[in-house]
């Protein structure tokens, strides 16, 4: 019985760590895409003001 409980707890821990990593990566990707979009907007406004 203890072995089954230990296995279930280990599986739950692995799933929680995996979800944390996936969400952290998603958050970092969103941060970088937002920064990239801001840079694109800044360069596009510079291009129009230069002309």
N, C-alpha and C positions, 0 to 999 in steps of 0.2 A: 504493500500500500504506500509506504514512504517513497519507494522508487517511482511509482506512478505520479505522485504529487510533485516530487522533485523534477521529473521530466516535464510536467505541465508548466511549472513555474519557470523552468529554463526556456521553454518554447515561448512563453509569454514575454519573458525578458528580451529574447532575440527579436521578437516581433516589434516590441516597443523601441528598441534601439534602431531597427530598420526604419520604422516610421519616422523617428527623430531625424535620421540621416536624410531620408527622402524629403521631408519638409524643410530641413535646413538648406538642402541643395536648391529646392524650389524657391526659397526666400532669397538666396544669393543670386540665382539666375534673374529673378524679378528685379532685384536691386541694380544689377549690372545692365539689364535691358532698359530700365528707366533712365539710368545715367547715360546710356548710349543715345536714347531718344532725346534727352535734354541737349546733349552735344550736337545732335543733328539739327535740332531747332535753332540752336545758337549759330551754327555755321550757315544755315539757310537764311537767317535774318541778316547775318554779316554779308552774305553774297548779294542780297537784294539792296542793301544800303550802299555797297561799293559801286553799284552801277549808276 
